[in-house]
Amino acid sequence: MSVIQVDLTTNGLMVPAFITAVPLKDYSIAVNNVSGILHPDEMAYFNTLKYERRQKSYLMGRYACKKVLSIYLNEPNLTAIEIAQGIFGQPTVRYFTREMPGISLSHDNSFAVAIAFPDTYSMAVDIETADEEKVEIMKLQLTVAEIEFSKSGILSEPLLCTLFWTAKEALSKLIKCGLTIGFTLLESKIQEKEFDKGFHITFKNFSQYQAQAWVVGNRVFTVAYPLKTEIDLTYEHIYKKLL
């Protein structure tokens, strides 16, 4: 598991963000060190969870968040950092500092990923594994234009539908409304990049934001952030250091 720094540049000003991916298969290792990971309030909640699937999702998600926040805040004690829930379930940071970093978290069936960034920015991350059985469900959240593009052939239909889904979910996290917003309002346009094996995404109704997405095997990894910002995250970072 690596934590990598990615630089964000806006109007010539560069600031760092940090991103990681934690394999869910390492849950047994993490649970044996749970007292060294969770804040006391998190531990109290963790102890109420009855099912291993939810325990794994909660612990590994917090672990991913804290790995990036530990570097961002220069705080080696993970238990000093608490990841609380916002009004729409989004992760929020509690720590002894006047300037709280932003945090975004996502899971698929193999990884928990997290990104920490300056609170002056708006960012979000999403990861999904393409599943042919979910294509028809995903299409219910796509516009006519998105459904037509999903048949373009630049990727398989399950991957393109998943790409649209991750873009919408990342944007919904970024604007802090989550799944409470109709996903058709988050209509996106995908443009294949001529380099870096990725895709650039813009949003019809949220033109102040953009996203970058990469396909690694049957998995789609997407980061959403402000339009006038550049991010130095690449396919090589994701393929070789994260997933």
N, C-alpha and C positions, 0 to 999 in steps of 0.2 A: 504494500500500500504506500503510495507516494502522495505528498502534498506538494503541489506545484504552484508557483507564483505566476499570475498572468497580469500584465500591465494594461491599464485602461487609460486611454489618451483622449482628452477633450480640449479643443482649442489650444493645443500645445502643452497642456498640463497633464502630467503622468502620475497616476496613483496605482498602488498595488491591490490586487485581489488574490485570494488563495482558494484552490479547489482540490478536492480529493474524491476518491471512490473507495468504499470499504466493502470487501466481498462478504456477502451474507453467510458464506460457508465458514467464516471465522467466528461465528456466533459463540461456539463452545469456548473459545479462547477468551472472548470478551466477557462472557457471563461469569467466568472464573475470576475476572478482575473487575466485576461490576462496581464494587465499592470504591475503586480507583477511577471510575469513569463518571458515575452519576452524582449530581448535586443531592443533598439530603431530601429536598422536596421532590426531585425526580425519582429518587429511590423509593420514597413513600408511595408514589403513583405506580412505579414498576411492580411493587409488591402486591398491588391489587389486581394485576393482570393475570387472568386464569389460563390463557391459551398461548402455547409456545409461538405460534405464528405472529401474534400481536406483540409478545415479549421481544421476539427477534427484530421485528420492524422498529419498535420503539428504541431498544438499546442500540442497535446498529446505526439507526438514524442519528441518535444523540452522539454516538461515538464519531461518526463522520463530521458532524457539525463541530464538535469540540477539537478534532484534529486540526481543522483549518483555523478555528478561533484561537487555539493555543499559540499558533505562530503569529496570527494577526495581533493578538493582545500581549504577546510575549509572556504568557502565563502557562508554566509547565503543569500546574495542578488542575487537572480537568474538572475536579469536583467543585472548584471555585467558580465555574461557569455554569449557569443554568440556562437551558433552552425551554422557555415557556411557550404557551400557545396564545396566539392573537385571537381576535373576535371571530375570524373565519377559519381558525385552525392553523394559521401560518406560524412558523417558528419565529420566536422573538428572543433576543439575547438579554440576559440579566447578569450584570457584572459590575464590579466596583470601579467604574470609570464614568466620566461625564459624557464621553463621546462613544455611543454604542455602535458597533458595526452592524451592517445588515447581514442577514443570513437567509439562504434558500436551500431547501432540502427536497430530494426526490428518491424514490425506490423503484426498482423493477424486481424481477424474480431472482436476481443474482447480486445486485449491488445497491448500496445506499450511497448517494452522492450528495455533496454539499459544497456551497461556495460562500465565502465571507468577503464582504466588500464594504467600502466606505458608506456611511449612512447618508452621504450627500448624493449617492447614486441610487438608481432603481435597477435591480437585476433579479433574475430568477433562473433556475435550472430545472430541466425535466429529463427523465430517462424512461424509455419504454421498450419492451421487447415486442416485435411484430408477431401477431398471432392471427392466422387466417380466420379463426373462428370468431374474432372480434371485429372483422372488417365491416360487416353489416351494421353492427351497433355503432361503430365509429362514423359510418356514413350518415347516421341520423343527426350528427352534430356538424356535418359539412354543408357548405353552400353548394349551389348548382355548379358554380365555376370550379370549386375545389374538387367536386366529384368528377367532373370532366377531366381535370388535370391529373387526377389519380389514375386515369386510364392512358396517360401519355406514353408509358413504356420506358421512361428514364430510370424507373425502379419498378419492382413488382408492386402490384396494387396494395398488398398488406403493408409494405414498407412505406409507400407514399401516404397511405391513410394514417399510419402511425406517425409519420413526419408531421403531417397537418395537426394531429392530435397533440403531439408534444409542443408544437409551436403555440397552440391555443392554451394549453395548460400552463406553459411557462408564462405567457402573457397574463393569464388570469391571476397567477401568483404575484407577478410584478405589480399589477394594479390593485392587489390586496382584496380581491373579491372571490377568488377561488371558483369553485364549481357553482356558485350562486348566480352567475351570469349566464345568459344564453350563449352557447358557444358559436352560434351563427354570427353574433355580433363581433366575434374575434376573427373574422374572415382574413385569411392570409394568402400571400402570393409567394410562390417558391421559385427561386432562380438558381439553377445549377451553376456552381462556381467552376471556372476553367482551370483552377488549381486547388490544391489542398483537399481534394476529394470531399468537398462539403457543399452546403446549400445556404444561400442567403435568403432571408425571409423578411418581408414587409407586411404591414397590417393595414387593411382598407380603412378601418374606423379609428385606428390608433397610430396615426402616421408619425408620431413623435418617438416610436419605438421600432426596433428591428430585432432579428434573431439570427443566430448562426446554428446550423445543424450538421451533424456528421453521422454517417451510417457505418457502424462497425459490426460486421456479420449481420445478424438479424436484430440488432439493437440500434435505437436512434437516441442520440445524445444532443440536447438542444439548450442553448443559453440565450435568453432574451435580455436586452439592455437598451439604453437610449440611442436614438438614431445618430446623433452627432458625436458618437463615441466610437473609438476603435479599440479592439481587443486582440491581444496577440496569442490567442488560443488556437492551436492547430490540430489537424488530424494526428500528427505524430505525437503530440502531447497526450491525446486521448488514447490512441491505440497502444502506445509503448509505455506510458506512465500511469494511466488511470484504469483502463478496462482490460 
